[in-house]
């Protein structure tokens, strides 16, 4: 399968894990009564084989059925992410795993499609849990399962636009530091080494320096390639290659844990709809249902010597972590080569023998971190991995890149021209002049045009102003590199010499976005806006420290005071800090903070640590001035004496807000 297009369905940073453990979660297990049919609440073990209407097997617990498939048929076989791919699944009849809203998602991951869309196995487990009710025990039955369209996920996350044509260079220079992430090669570069970056195109390392690697690309074959998306051809265009895919409308596409369908084909793009977990079709499932026994109960999972997950008995009767439980965990994340990415343990961070990624940073404090079970936490997938674990349990798991921070997304690799050309002279109307310079034009006077140019007024008319531009300096140092101003007869060229590995920031729809310069040629430079861990498999070592059951949090009500002075007086009397939320009723981010973040379960854990106050400061200018508020919302932590401990500007998801408030409470209490 083409990894270039495959990667595009998952975005930055970061991508979500949809383990089959979701189907093993979170219910009170009731013993099976000796009955002929399955009743709601029964704990059952299910064996099955499920097929699409055309007969293709998409999931099975029968080893013989999987073994009979050829390599083409296996493209649509969704294997469960467990050591035993064909182990029967354990379900609670009539009680499918529930999904929670993403309001508690880790900062920056809320919009990642893989964290929002149900994968085939997640939907399959939910449907099976319902469908087995009323079915006979200990015999094979035929069931038809139909997925519900995922209308709760926004359309841009369900319908992914992919490129039918990929432009590939014939020569590329890559920073040595980013060679692995750019090429997918797990070994250091060397002359003559083969590189696979584009479908149907062979790469070879031809030159290296201390900082850069040069790769030449050649056409691997003139014959078309057969892929899941359709027939693919590589075309030689002289100074570059074009990789063109002939896509068929209505074609099923399998990508990671998701099944999608091509719904539209445009000139250079096509759209895949991943909003139906079964591809918009029913599944025909041959199912055998048996009562669950104590021997079927999962034990304590531990890491074996080779790092693979193993099982330790003795935990069968322990309460499993359920969806919505708040769990404190110690965890360590490493790349598969052992380099440390993150850890909550000081002993590991301070170990001088541990290799780290170049951008490693210690956490704000070495302490267990709070995870909401079943939701997505940093790193992505951690909240789902803890499902069905128990208090005190340890586990080491491998998160494939697609389930961790996502696969490298080619659409997040952007190419820019190194040269920007400006005219030396220009005549502009008065309205444009006022918007650009915010000053009255005076002939002969010089004005700052931007960070590179000045403008001298040469003529002022009733409705227009004539200006002549000239550089503010010959060269400019910028974080991305050096800009040189070249003055021509009619134009001024601003030529950037970017440094590979340097940051480059653009203004995105939701604010500034920063990437890394990955390669440079004579005319252009390429910036990679993917998360540094995109495309990387991660090994997580987890220890559950303690668990707060979701049922213990549901009935907790936050006690809000809606008067500033009354809240401050209560804080003094109770000797507690005050959380003051200054919001505006018309502000959507204020509404998100009040409706999504502050009612979240993890925030409820802090209820007794603070006095909680909220005031519409848009209606109270005094409070805006008192706390120096410049935007909405503003959250202020105030000491019992009235001193400002911390200001938190803008909307924050629950995970980030909890971290800020917990640190403020800890500092106040320790002080």
Buried (B, 14 or more C-beta within 10 A) or exposed (E): EBBBBBBBBBBBBBBBBBBBBBBBBBBEBBEBEEEEEBBBBBBBBBBBBBBBEEEBBBBBBBEEBBEEBEEEEEBBBBEBBBEEBBBBBBBBBBBBBBBBEBBBBBEBBBBBBBBBBBBBBBBBBBBBBBBBBEBBBEEEBEBEBEBEEBEEBEEEBBBBBBBBEBEBBBBBBBBBBBBBBBBBBEEEBEEEBEBBBBBBBBBBBEEBEEEBBBBBBEBBEEEBBEBBBBEBBBEEEEEEBEBBBEBEEEBBBBBBBBBBBBBEBEEEEBBBBBBBBBBBBBBBBBBBBBBBEEEBBBBBBEBEEEBEBBEEEEBEEBEBBBBBBBBBBBBBBBBEEEBBBBBBBEEBBEEEEBEBBEEBEEBEEBBBBBBBBBBBBBBBBBBBBBBBBBBEBBBBBBBBBBBBBBBBBBBBBBBBEBEEEBEBEBEBEBEEBBEBBEEEBEEEEEBEBEEBBBBBBEEBEEEBBBBBBBBEEEEBEBEBBEBBBEEEEEEBBBBBBBBBBBEBEEEEEEEEBEBBBBBBEEEBBBBBBBBBBBBBBBBBBBBBBEBBBBEBBEEBEBEBBEEBEEBBBBBBEEEBBBBBBBBBEEBEBBBBBBEBBBBBBBBBBBEEBBBBBBBBBBEEEEBBEBBEBEEBBBBBBBBBEEEEBBBBEEBBBBBBBBBBBBBBBEEBEEE
